[in-house]
Each structure stands twice: as structure tokens, then as C-alpha cells.
Amino acid sequence: MSDRKQTSRTGLSRQERQWRSKLTQLVSQQGFMRGSLQERTRVCGKPNCKCAQGQGHKSLYLVLSKEGKTQQLYVPRQWESAVRQWVTNYHDVRDLMEKISEYHLNKVQKRQG
């Protein structure tokens, strides 16, 4: 089925409407944050702690570059799930924007609507 037959009154295809809807939800209703997450194991230094026998403490860090410099920010345990979701949302936003961009590039290449 051609793209033209799938367009609505708005002039958008069903696929583009779905992408834009999901993008709007992510941007307006949820947080998003650029960066990546890195889990590390560390030793606290207390002689009787489990980490002294090789079982380190796990810590989560947000890693991002800002103004050409890499920054690493410790993420407290109570913030871990929110930060994980925000980073995931950022990647989803970026992927959706890329899909919409590719869709329009394809239209230009085919000289369509």
C-alpha cells in the first residue's frame, strides 16, 4: 500500500503519527537525560566488611560529556530506577527522532509529498 493512501487528514502517515505520539509522550510526560550508566564495584576500606574479602559494594554512575569533558556523577541508590528510566527515555527520544528524520529524507529522495 502506498504512503499516500495511509495518510490522514493531517497529512501524516500512520507510522509517522505513531512515532510522533510516542515522542510527545516521552518529551512531555516523562523525564529524559543524556548519558550512559556504568556500574562499578568498590572497596570501602573497613577491615571487617564483606568488600575486604572480595565482595565489593556496587555503585551506579552517570557518565556524560559536557563542553568536551567527561563527567561522572554518583547516582544514589534511591535515584537509580528514575535515572535508569531517564537515560532509557533519552535513547528512545533520539531513536524516534532519527526514524522521523529518515522518513522525511526518504520522501525527499523519492520526491514525494
C-alpha positions as CSV (number, residue, x, y, z in Angstrom):
1,M,0.0,0.0,0.0
2,S,1.4,3.4,-0.9
3,D,2.2,6.0,1.7
4,R,-0.3,8.4,0.2
5,K,-3.2,6.0,0.9
6,Q,-2.1,5.7,4.5
7,T,-2.1,9.5,5.2
8,S,-4.7,11.1,7.4
9,R,-6.4,14.5,7.3
10,T,-3.2,15.9,8.9
11,G,-1.1,14.6,6.0
12,L,0.9,12.3,8.2
13,S,1.2,8.6,7.6
14,R,0.0,6.2,10.3
15,Q,3.6,5.3,11.1
16,E,4.7,8.9,11.4
17,R,1.7,9.7,13.7
18,Q,2.7,6.7,15.9
19,W,6.3,7.9,16.2
20,R,5.3,11.5,16.9
21,S,2.8,10.4,19.5
22,K,5.4,8.3,21.3
23,L,7.9,11.1,21.1
24,T,5.4,13.6,22.5
25,Q,4.7,11.3,25.4
26,L,8.4,10.8,26.2
27,V,9.2,14.5,26.0
28,S,6.1,16.0,27.7
29,Q,5.2,13.4,30.3
30,Q,8.4,11.8,31.4
31,G,11.9,13.0,32.1
32,F,14.9,12.2,29.9
33,M,18.6,12.7,30.3
34,R,21.6,12.3,28.0
35,G,24.3,10.0,29.3
36,S,25.2,6.4,30.0
37,L,25.2,4.4,33.1
38,Q,28.2,2.5,34.5
39,E,28.1,0.1,37.4
40,R,31.3,-0.2,39.5
41,T,32.4,-2.3,42.4
42,R,34.4,-0.5,45.1
43,V,36.0,-1.3,48.4
44,C,35.1,0.9,51.4
45,G,38.2,0.1,53.4
46,K,36.6,-1.2,56.6
47,P,38.6,-4.3,57.6
48,N,35.6,-6.4,58.7
49,C,33.4,-5.5,55.7
50,K,32.4,-8.1,53.1
51,C,34.2,-6.0,50.5
52,A,37.6,-6.8,52.2
53,Q,37.0,-10.4,51.2
54,G,36.4,-9.6,47.6
55,Q,32.7,-8.8,47.5
56,G,32.7,-5.1,46.6
57,H,30.0,-2.6,47.0
58,K,28.1,-1.9,43.8
59,S,27.7,1.8,42.8
60,L,26.0,3.3,39.8
61,Y,27.5,6.3,38.0
62,L,26.0,8.5,35.3
63,V,28.7,9.3,32.7
64,L,28.4,12.1,30.2
65,S,30.5,14.6,28.3
66,K,29.9,18.3,28.8
67,E,31.8,21.0,27.0
68,G,34.3,18.4,25.8
69,K,35.0,17.0,29.3
70,T,33.8,13.6,30.6
71,Q,31.8,13.9,33.8
72,Q,30.9,11.0,36.2
73,L,28.2,11.5,38.7
74,Y,27.5,9.1,41.5
75,V,23.8,8.0,41.5
76,P,22.4,7.3,45.0
77,R,20.5,4.0,45.3
78,Q,17.1,5.8,45.8
79,W,17.6,7.6,42.4
80,E,18.8,4.5,40.4
81,S,15.5,3.5,38.9
82,A,14.5,7.1,37.9
83,V,17.9,7.8,36.4
84,R,17.9,4.5,34.5
85,Q,14.4,5.4,33.1
86,W,15.5,8.9,32.1
87,V,18.6,7.6,30.3
88,T,16.5,5.0,28.5
89,N,13.9,7.6,27.6
90,Y,16.7,9.8,26.1
91,H,17.8,7.0,23.9
92,D,14.2,6.3,22.8
93,V,13.7,10.0,22.0
94,R,16.9,10.0,19.9
95,D,15.9,6.9,18.1
96,L,12.4,8.2,17.3
97,M,13.8,11.5,16.0
98,E,16.1,9.5,13.8
99,K,13.2,7.4,12.4
100,I,11.2,10.6,11.7
101,S,14.2,12.2,10.0
102,E,14.9,9.1,7.9
103,Y,11.2,9.0,6.9
104,H,11.4,12.6,5.6
105,L,14.8,12.1,4.0
106,N,13.2,9.2,2.1
107,K,10.4,11.4,0.9
108,V,12.9,14.0,-0.4
109,Q,14.8,11.3,-2.2
110,K,11.7,9.9,-3.8
111,R,10.4,13.5,-4.4
112,Q,7.1,12.7,-2.7
113,G,4.6,14.9,-0.9
